[in-house]
Amino acid sequence: MNQYQEYSLEDFVLDARFQEWVRYRRDDDVTFWEKYLLENPVQADEIKRAQTLLRSVYKNYETHIDENEIDFEIQQLLNKVRATKINIRDEQTENISFTRSANIFSRNSILWAAATIVLMLGLGWLYKQNQVPETNYSSLTIGKSFREEKNETKAPKVILLSDGSEITLMPNAKISFPANFPVEKREVYLSGKAFFQVSKDPKRPFLVYANELVTKVLGTSFTINAENLALKTTVEVQEGKVSVFRQADFRDVKDQKTLQSKGMVLTANQKMIFESATTNMVKTIIDEPEVVATVTARTFDFVNTPASEVLTKLEDAYQVDIIFDKELLQSCPVTASLSKQSLLEKLDIICEVIEARYEMLDGKIVIYSKGCKN
């Protein structure tokens, strides 16, 4: 057991024996790790967190298991954990640097004001020198015989497509599409922000081209915010599921399995942020998650209800993955009226009651808890 005493969170997540314990719960592994936890309580937090992170991966492979895909998911998850740590350190460093800078400029406010003006003028000149003459939307639609709809009003504008799909264009947005879709696919081109309610048609995928992204759906509702040449493009799913790809990958990669690995799947209440400068796609929870329309149970009043049941009900209502230790939280009672709070407010209250904490990681909510003190 000595080899594990120097392990960090990442070491536990990547350890084969640890993975088997979390995944299969075989008796000999359970005995081994429970004994290790008793003898090494200092590492309990790292072990519990490693367990929870692995469960968030294994949960998606309960019916069909592909070892390569699982390994890839684990590596991706660890990359996000590392990135979170780096961002925290960077923010702390920036705060220190800002404090020092503020002290300097407070003594030289005139110089600071002058420097700011010069900088703004310089940025303005650079912008004019580097303006792109043709917008992304124009380059995508040029030469195509499409119908174009613009919203030049201050209110949302509803567009009905030939397949029964409905698009709500926000002010200053525009969209191009054929009068009638061909038999193999449905393609539209967006500039600006729009909400889509796509009619289901499994044989004809619905494709939205916006900035450097392609969003592929069969039938669902979602929002895309894609201002021309914007630094960020976002896709938010209200209900159902969409797949988001970089246009370059969607155009160049012919093998479907390889293409899927390069894309990002979003489900209800999830959001993807695409950064043009880095071409990174980041998955998270939308700012204000809502109960999915098809869910019938909408009351969240609990009296001495096990926390595991409370979290499962939230997971079903919002259709967001909430990862937690069911056995550990089964003995944690929750008494609370949570019908009027947002999802994140609900989680704040639950975690305070059961002495836990949560974080959002890759579009999932992960609950960390040591159990309850009865």
PAVOZA-39080 format. One line per 5 residues: number of its first residue (from 1); their letters; for each residue x, y, z of C-alpha. Coordinates in steps of 0.1 Angstrom, whole numbers, padded with zeros to 4 digits. Each point is the difference from the previous one (the first is absolute). Layout:
<atoms>
NUM	a	X Y Z  ... .
</atoms>
This chain:
<atoms>
1	mnqyq	0000 0000 0000  0030 0023 0005  0000 0010 -0037  -0033 0018 0004  0011 0022 0028 .
6	eysle	0016 0025 -0024  -0030 -0001 -0024  -0018 0032 -0009  -0035 0003 -0015  0013 -0006 -0036 .
11	dfvld	0020 -0030 0011  -0030 -0017 0015  -0022 0008 -0030  0026 -0016 -0024  0008 -0031 0022 .
16	arfqe	-0014 -0032 -0014  -0008 -0016 0033  -0018 0031 0012  -0020 0002 -0032  -0011 -0036 0004 .
21	wvryr	-0012 0007 0036  -0021 0029 -0011  -0013 -0017 -0031  -0007 -0036 0011  -0001 0002 0038 .
26	rdddv	0014 -0036 0004  0002 -0013 0035  0038 -0003 0002  0004 0036 -0014  -0026 0014 0024 .
31	tfwek	0019 -0017 0029  0033 0013 -0011  -0010 0037 -0005  -0022 0002 0031  0030 -0012 0020 .
36	yllen	0022 0024 -0017  -0023 0029 0007  -0001 -0009 0037  0038 -0001 0002  0005 0032 -0021 .
41	pvqad	-0027 0025 0010  0021 0029 -0012  -0006 -0011 -0036  -0038 -0005 0004  -0009 0032 -0018 .
46	eikra	0021 -0007 -0030  -0013 -0036 -0002  -0036 0010 0003  0004 0027 -0027  0018 -0025 -0023 .
51	qtllr	-0029 -0025 0006  -0026 0027 -0009  0019 0011 -0032  0003 -0036 -0012  -0037 -0006 0006 .
56	svykn	-0008 0030 -0022  0018 -0018 -0029  -0013 -0036 0007  -0036 0012 0003  0000 0007 -0038 .
61	yethi	0011 -0035 -0009  -0024 -0022 0020  -0014 -0018 -0030  0027 0002 -0027  0037 0000 0011 .
66	denei	0028 0010 -0022  0033 -0001 0019  0017 0025 -0023  -0029 0025 0003  0001 -0004 0038 .
71	dfeiq	0037 0007 0001  -0005 0030 -0022  -0028 0013 0022  0022 -0004 0031  0029 0019 -0016 .
76	qllnk	-0023 0028 -0011  -0015 0002 0035  0035 0003 0015  0009 0026 -0025  -0030 0021 0012 .
81	vratk	0010 -0005 0036  0035 0011 -0007  -0013 0030 -0020  -0022 0010 0030  0030 0000 0023 .
86	inird	0021 0020 -0024  -0028 0026 -0004  -0003 0004 0037  0038 0005 0004  -0001 0025 -0029 .
91	eqten	-0028 0020 0015  0018 0001 0033  0032 0012 -0017  -0020 0026 -0020  -0016 0013 0032 .
96	isftr	0034 0005 0016  0014 0017 -0031  -0031 0022 -0003  0004 0011 0037  0036 0009 -0006 .
101	sanif	-0008 0018 -0032  -0029 0019 0017  0025 0013 0026  0023 0013 -0027  -0027 0016 -0022 .
106	srnsi	-0017 0016 0030  0031 0021 0004  0002 0007 -0037  -0036 0004 -0011  0008 0026 -0027 .
111	lwaaa	0025 -0022 -0017  -0025 -0029 0003  -0027 0020 -0017  0023 0011 -0028  0013 -0036 -0005 .
116	tivlm	-0036 -0012 -0003  -0009 0025 -0027  0031 -0009 -0020  -0008 -0037 0003  -0036 0005 -0011 .
121	lglgw	0011 0020 -0030  0025 -0026 -0009  -0025 -0028 0003  -0024 0020 -0022  0026 0003 -0027 .
126	lykqn	0009 -0037 0002  -0037 -0009 -0004  -0004 0021 -0031  0032 -0015 -0015  -0011 -0036 0007 .
131	qvpet	-0037 0002 -0008  -0013 -0031 -0018  -0017 0012 -0032  -0025 -0029 -0002  -0020 -0013 0030 .
136	nyssl	-0002 -0037 0008  -0037 0000 -0008  0006 0015 -0034  0028 -0025 -0009  -0023 -0029 0010 .
141	tigks	-0030 0012 -0021  0017 0016 -0030  -0011 -0016 -0033  -0029 -0019 0016  -0036 0005 -0012 .
146	freek	-0015 0004 0035  -0028 0019 0015  0012 0024 0027  -0019 0013 0029  0012 0029 0021 .
151	netka	-0013 0014 0033  0003 0038 -0002  -0025 0006 0028  0005 0002 0038  -0021 -0031 0007 .
156	pkvil	0005 -0037 -0008  -0011 -0011 -0035  -0014 -0035 -0006  0009 -0018 -0033  -0017 -0032 -0011 .
161	lsdgs	0019 -0024 -0022  -0013 -0024 -0026  0006 -0031 0023  -0021 0015 0028  0030 0012 0020 .
166	eitlm	-0003 0034 0017  0028 0025 0005  -0003 0031 0022  0024 0026 -0012  0012 0026 0026 .
171	pnaki	0005 0036 -0010  0028 0006 -0026  0002 -0037 -0008  -0004 -0015 -0035  -0003 -0035 -0014 .
176	sfpan	0003 -0016 -0034  -0017 -0032 -0011  -0014 -0017 -0031  -0037 0004 -0008  -0003 -0038 0001 .
181	fpvek	0025 -0023 0016  0014 -0029 -0020  -0006 -0036 0010  0033 -0007 0016  0005 0029 0025 .
186	revyl	-0013 0034 0012  0026 0028 0000  -0003 0036 0013  0025 0028 0005  -0002 0023 0029 .
191	sgkaf	0014 0034 0010  -0009 0013 0034  -0022 -0016 0027  -0029 -0024 -0006  -0021 -0026 0018 .
196	fqvsk	-0008 -0032 -0020  -0028 -0024 0004  0008 -0027 -0025  -0025 -0025 -0013  0011 -0036 0005 .
201	dpkrp	0011 -0018 -0032  0025 -0028 0007  0008 -0004 -0037  0009 0037 -0006  0023 0015 0026 .
206	flvya	-0004 0038 0006  0033 0019 -0003  0006 0035 0012  0031 0018 -0014  0010 0029 0022 .
211	nelvt	0035 0016 0002  0025 -0029 0002  -0025 -0026 0013  -0025 -0025 -0013  -0028 -0010 0023 .
216	kvlgt	-0017 -0033 -0010  -0034 -0011 0014  -0028 -0024 -0010  -0027 0018 0020  0003 0021 0031 .
221	sftin	0000 0036 0013  0031 0021 0006  0015 0035 -0003  0030 0011 -0020  0017 0034 0005 .
226	aenla	0024 0006 -0029  0007 0036 -0007  0022 0004 -0031  0037 -0001 0009  -0008 -0002 0037 .
231	lkttv	0027 -0012 0024  -0024 -0026 0014  -0029 -0020 -0014  -0024 -0019 0023  -0025 -0028 -0004 .
236	evqeg	-0025 -0006 0028  -0024 -0030 0000  -0034 0003 0015  -0013 -0035 -0007  0013 -0031 -0019 .
241	kvsvf	0036 -0004 -0013  0023 0017 -0025  0035 -0007 -0013  0023 0030 -0007  0030 -0002 -0023 .
246	rqadf	0026 0024 -0012  -0007 0007 -0037  0035 -0011 -0010  -0005 -0034 0016  -0035 -0004 -0014 .
251	rdvkd	0012 0008 -0035  0033 -0020 0000  -0006 -0031 0022  -0019 -0026 -0020  0001 -0029 0025 .
256	qktlq	-0031 0004 0023  0016 -0016 0031  0030 0024 -0003  -0023 0029 -0006  -0021 -0008 0031 .
261	skgmv	0032 -0001 0021  0008 0036 -0011  -0035 0013 0007  -0018 0008 0032  -0034 -0013 0010 .
266	ltanq	-0023 0023 0020  -0032 -0010 0018  -0026 0019 0019  0012 0030 0021  0036 -0003 -0014 .
271	kmife	0019 0027 -0018  0030 0000 -0023  0023 0030 -0003  0023 0002 -0030  0029 0024 0001 .
276	sattn	0011 0012 -0034  0036 0009 0011  0008 -0035 0012  -0028 -0021 -0018  -0007 -0016 0034 .
281	mvkti	-0034 -0013 0008  -0010 0001 0037  -0030 -0018 0014  -0018 0013 0030  -0035 0004 0016 .
286	idepe	-0021 0028 -0014  -0003 0031 0022  -0036 -0006 0011  -0010 -0037 -0004  -0037 -0007 -0003 .
291	vvatv	-0021 -0030 0007  -0004 -0018 -0033  -0035 0005 -0016  -0008 -0037 -0002  0006 -0006 0037 .
296	tartf	-0034 -0003 0019  0012 0001 0036  0009 0037 0008  -0003 0002 0038  0032 -0003 0021 .
301	dfvnt	-0013 -0001 0036  0019 -0026 0021  -0005 -0012 0036  0028 -0023 0014  0007 -0012 -0036 .
306	pasev	0033 -0017 -0006  0024 0024 -0018  0006 -0026 -0027  -0038 0001 -0009  -0001 0038 0000 .
311	ltkle	0030 0002 -0024  -0015 -0027 -0022  -0032 0019 -0003  0019 0032 -0009  0020 -0020 -0026 .
316	dayqv	-0032 -0014 -0016  -0018 0034 0000  0029 0020 -0015  0015 -0029 -0020  0034 0010 0011 .
321	diifd	0025 -0026 0012  0005 0003 0038  0029 -0022 0012  0000 -0011 0036  0005 -0030 0023 .
326	kellq	-0035 -0015 0004  0010 -0023 0028  0016 0028 0020  -0028 0025 -0004  -0028 -0026 0006 .
331	scpvt	0003 0007 0037  -0001 0038 -0003  -0035 0013 0006  -0012 0032 -0017  -0029 0021 0012 .
336	aslsk	-0005 0030 -0022  -0025 0018 -0023  0019 0005 -0033  -0028 0008 -0025  0008 0037 -0005 .
341	qslle	0037 -0001 -0002  0022 -0004 -0031  0020 -0032 -0005  0032 0015 0014  -0018 0015 0030 .
346	kldii	-0015 -0035 0006  0034 -0015 0000  0014 0027 0023  -0027 -0008 0026  0004 -0038 -0004 .
351	cevie	0038 0001 0004  -0003 0022 0030  -0024 -0024 0017  0021 -0031 -0007  0034 0017 0004 .
356	aryem	0011 -0005 -0036  0011 0021 -0029  -0004 -0001 -0037  0017 0011 -0032  -0009 0001 -0036 .
361	ldgki	0024 -0020 -0022  -0004 -0007 -0037  -0038 0006 0000  -0006 -0021 0031  -0006 0008 0036 .
366	viysk	0023 -0019 0024  -0009 -0003 0037  0028 -0005 0025  -0009 -0012 0035  0015 -0018 0030 .
371	gckn	-0034 -0012 0011  -0022 0013 0028  0006 0004 0037  -0029 -0016 0016 .
</atoms>
